[in-house]
Amino acid sequence: MASSPDAARTQGASLRKVVGASLIGTTIEWYDYFLYGTAAALVFNKVFFPNTDPLTGTLLSFLTYAIGFAARPLGALVFGHFGDRIGRKKLLVLSLLLMGGSTTLIGCLPTYHQAGIAAPVLLTVLRLVQGFALGGEWGGAVLLVSEHGDAKRRGFWASWPQGGAPAGNLLAAGVLSLMTAVQSDADFIAWGWRVPFLLSALLVMVGLWIRLAVDESPLFKQALAASEARKAQAPEQPPLVAVLRHHWREVLTAMGARMAENISYYVMTTFVLAYAVGHVHLPKQTALNAVLIASAIQFALIPLFGALSDRIGRKPVYLFGAVGVGIWAFVFFGLVDTKSFGSMLLAVSVGLFFHSAMYAPQAAFFSELFATRMRYSGASIGSQFASVAAGAPAPLIATALLKDYGSSTPIAVYVAIAAVITVVAVLCARETRGRDLAEVGEDAPAPAGQPVGV
């Protein structure tokens, strides 16, 4: 029998393995997803919507980008249901295959000049598959880490999969930046933009090799065994029904908490590329490099804010980020308007600093809101349904506001309103730091004829 120090080392090694697998997997998934957003801002208007003026083409590109978000709630429902029924690991493997396959196929699509209207239609279909896959990815990745770790450092460890977003954005912007640096604009438009999409096939192979090596969540195994025992006495509600019956307040909390986080991120990393290149007339390379460096800074910030949430609580850290991003939105565009690389880098970096304060504790915060047997469904539904109202239309709304008013001020007001919604949602929530995940939900009203389990 292993000694206590040996057992602790084994548990620590297992947790680090799960964290590494989740981080690499989410990085690849977000690389695929952000690659589309970056390409939509820089190239898709020319390749798939060439018969419109540049700003209208950008609007149409962002419309296909937003459509992907529409599939994320469906992915959350499907993956959440089966993830709560058969386990987190199996669904994470499936999400990676779907995302990687659709991204690789985007790199093979014909252009509008080659296939006419079929080209943007196929692009939209593959974007829907991306959204479906990502809708199921996030919940499983953060829950696998949250359920392996302990309450004391959950904020820190669960924040690492969140680092997959800036890491994926860093990778996507980096590859595109490299392609634009070594190619002429004509070559980049002709074929260079395809290379980063085709690269996804190789990244998915690496991600699958790593993900298949991790174990299922021990907490889920225990909950599944308890659930099977209960089924012998009375039928159990599907996870979705149980979530909406016992955790609807928590779902609304998660949705409200995501508004400022999601909207600010897509405005300050995706829309800003179109704004800087099309409105301010900065070179593509300059805009990409600013987002590239800021994403690298954010990757380092996320675990720090996650650790801080373990010390002072999820709510104070989250509120700091929401208030900060609401104020910074009014400074953000003024800095970009100076046409200085240093000013744009400062604008995006500070914006992502405040975003990190919301994004880092989010994984632990949402995990601690729901019971184990409905946690995948609850966290995914709360997160991904909010993305339809928040991140999906954010670049589209920002572009439309710019087109109608010719000013960035309405866009800053839009971000600030989202910040107010998030502040209210988080203030209405209970602090969850230190909560035992095995006990969450035990005080919920029991379904008729059976106890509520975890």
Secondary structure, 3 states (H helix, E strand, C coil): CCCHHHHHHHHHHHHHHHHHHHHHHHHHHHHHHHHHHHHHHHCHHHHCCCCCCHHHHHHHHHHHHHHHHHHHHHHHHHHHHHHHHHCHHHHHHHHHHHHHHHHHHHCCCCCHHHHCCHHHHHHHHHHHHHHHHHHHHHHHHHHHHHHHCCCCCHHHHHHHHHCHHHHHHHHHHHHHHHHHHHCCHHHHHHHHCHHHHHCHHHHHHHHHHHHCCCCCCHHHHHHHHHHHHHHCCCCCCCHHHHHHHHCHHHHHHHHHHHHHHHHHHHHHHHHHHHHHHHHCCCCHHHHHHHHHHHHHHHHHHHHHHHHHHHHHCHHHHHHHHHHHHHHHHHHHHHHHCCCCHHHHHHHHHHHHHHHHHHHHHHHHHHHCCCCHHHHHHHHHHHHHHHHHHCCCCHHHHHHHHHHHHCCCHHHHHHHHHHHHHHHHHHHHCCCCCCCCCCCCCCCCCCCCCCCCCC
